[in-house]
């Protein structure tokens, strides 16, 4: 018998996402979806079921939602020019952290009747709901047409101003003007094959359609969200190679058409790299100088106790006679009633970025059972005296302080100020983003696209909206921080002759030298072992992103991830794994801009002794410090407020002190969720 014809669908991608799988409502950390009780599918005594079930991506209901959303999105953005594709378009996936659930409610056994509606199914009641809206699980979307205005706003608005969204959740009093969904008829008997197209990896402007394959920017891919995950382990995660979607033979599939020809290279122009304004910035933009920076939160090794701790880099330098010997002066993080002495680290092997490893659970059961408590809400004196059971107060304080700092940012070195349409535009040379220090002219990891894209920052802009009504009389003006820069993706070419590899198709003098040196190191292994040549492909020029789209700093594979890279290449898993955490992972907040702090020390609050000074620059001290004792802390209640971030962890996992202090399992330079 002849095979039935296959229906072709064009994939389209959401530009960004404001979705959250965990929300903090009035001090309570909640899962942004059905509760555990609502997920219980066991029937009651009468044989009736009333529960919620997550709909997977390959489920017909999920496909139905995405076909309708994709068709409406292409109609609004592509217009009449793409009218013939309105009914052949599909949203590749829902925006990040949005999840579709169906409410299944049946009568007693044997009394189920079939209901034909957009949700489908054979239960007495089977409605579909989309969770993920940042105001909590009660704000859920009931249909594709109800969610579409919000999706369109996500793809076309670059202000992140919810007042400009016309959806029912953002503007409940405003009458909605909606067009009916594009009708997409797909016969159930038709089989198809879904295939990711390579061209959507290019993050395009939200209102731009390129070639025959319309792209609205790329949303980060994440597996379907289930019940809340346990806290990350202290052990580094296994590298995860990028892989194509896997489908079973009995799953309805969609076949995408062949990829459209890529635009000519002349269509994109990389921006010139900003020149460093200091020796410190110049060192950080150079290859293999310093792994960590002054003002950053780091893991550091303590030889006297064979333990790893969390601390603040207060100074760094290199010996003039031997620049390869790097020194870091570390202030350990702790609670307000302890003033640990500063410690000296003299090798990059004994210092790791905060995001390189996952934070363990707290040692006190009381803190595990109350994850909603923040650093500033805890009675550390009572905790240390044993009133809340056994544990180590200094260890727990360092973990909770690092998590709190993870959700802050501080801008520094203002370059100029301008005014555009009543909005003050402040341009900066750098910023502390969470635990890390970021400069103009360097690469950061992004949440958009496949999650492995990089942005080379050319500008850091704070948009200050002084005319926005304030809730409090003396409140600071509302602001938004955006990054401007070129977006790059990891790409490969076939290199059948290892002795004569091909030249990169892009001759780009604006790729940072750190990225160039690192790619050359990778290719020395990739070309002979895999017969492929890797290069950085320019995907977007002068792109603008909110800082919530940034995972964190980019680190060289050749300096930090040699072992997992080598293993991945030998296992034929490619040369671009994901080996590091993202900002927001430890707190469970995920994608978030964070809270501004006026200066870097203010972000640490009472977790460091009062009077601790950050010494910028690269000059060595007159005398090498050895376990310096910082000024004693004099705690005031008001000083605790700086750490009151309402950030909690997960209480499901237990904490082993041996796992935290023993360095044997921390020998691998690996983590989770890091592209390069």
ZIWOSUL-V287784 format. One line per field, one symbol per residue. phi: phi as a letter, one per 30 degrees, with the letter a starting at -180 (. if undefined). burial: I if it has 9 or more other ideal C-beta (glycine too) atoms within 8 Angstrom, else O. Layout:
BEGIN
phi->???
burial->???
END
This chain:
BEGIN
phi->.ddddcdcbcdbbddabcdbdbbcchicdbddaededdddcdddddiccbacbdcddcdeddddddddddddddddcdiddcddcecbcbdeadeeicbcbcccbcddeicdbdccbddijccebadcbcckedcjddcbccaedddeeddddddbccchcddcccddddbdddddcbcddddbcbddddcabdbddddddddcddcccchccdbcjccdcbdedceeddedddddddecddbddcbddccebbcddeddeddeeddbbdddddddcadddddddcdhcbdbbejcdbdbccddchbcbcacdcababdddbdddcbbcccddacdcbbdddbcccaddcbbdeddbdddddddeedddbdddcedccdddddddjdcjclcdddddddddddddecbbbdbhdcabbbbhicdcccbdaaccidccbcdjbcbdcddidicdbccdcabbccccdcdecdbecddedbbcbccldcbbdbbbdbdcddbdddddccbdcdeddddddddddddcdddcchbccaccdcachdcbddddcdldcbdddccbddddddddddhcibbdcbadcejdddididadjcdbdbddddchddbddjdcccdjbddddbedbhdcdeddcdcedddddcdchcbcccddcccddddddcddcdddbabhbcb
burial->OOOOOIIIIIIIIIIIIIIIIIIIOOOOIIIIIOOOOOIOOOOOOOOIIOIIIIIOOIOOIIIIIIIIIIIIIIIOIIOOOIOOIIIIIIIIIIIIIIIIIIIIIIOOOOOIOOIOOOIIIOIIIIOIIIIIIIOIIOOIIOOIIIIIIIIIIIIIIOOOOOOOIIIIIIIOOOOOOOOOIIOIOOOOOIIIIIOIIOIIIIIIOIOOIIOOIIIIIIIIOOOOIOOOOOIIOIOIIOIOOIOOOOIOOOOIIIIIOOIOOOOOOOOIOIIOIIOIOOOIIIIIIIOOOIIIIIIIIIIIIIOOOOIIIIIIIIIIIIIOOOOOIIIIIIIIIIIIOIIOOIIIIOOOOIIIIIIIIIIIIIIIOIIIOIIIOIIIOIOIOOIIOOOIOOIOIIIIIIIIIIIIIIIIIIIIOIOOOOOOOOIIIIIIIIIIIIIIIIIIIIIIIIIIIIIIIIIIIIIIIIIIIOOOOOOOOOOOIOIIIIIIIIIIIIOIIOIOOOOOIOOOOIOOOIIIIIIIIIIOIIIOIIIOOOIIIIIIIIIIIIIOIIIIIIIIIIIIIOIIIIIIIIIIIOOOOIIIIIIIIIIIIIIIIIIOOIOIIOOIOIIIIIIIIIOIOIOOOOOOOOOOIOOOOIOOIOIOOOIIOIIIIIIIIIIOIOIOIOIIIOIOIIOOIIIIIIII
END
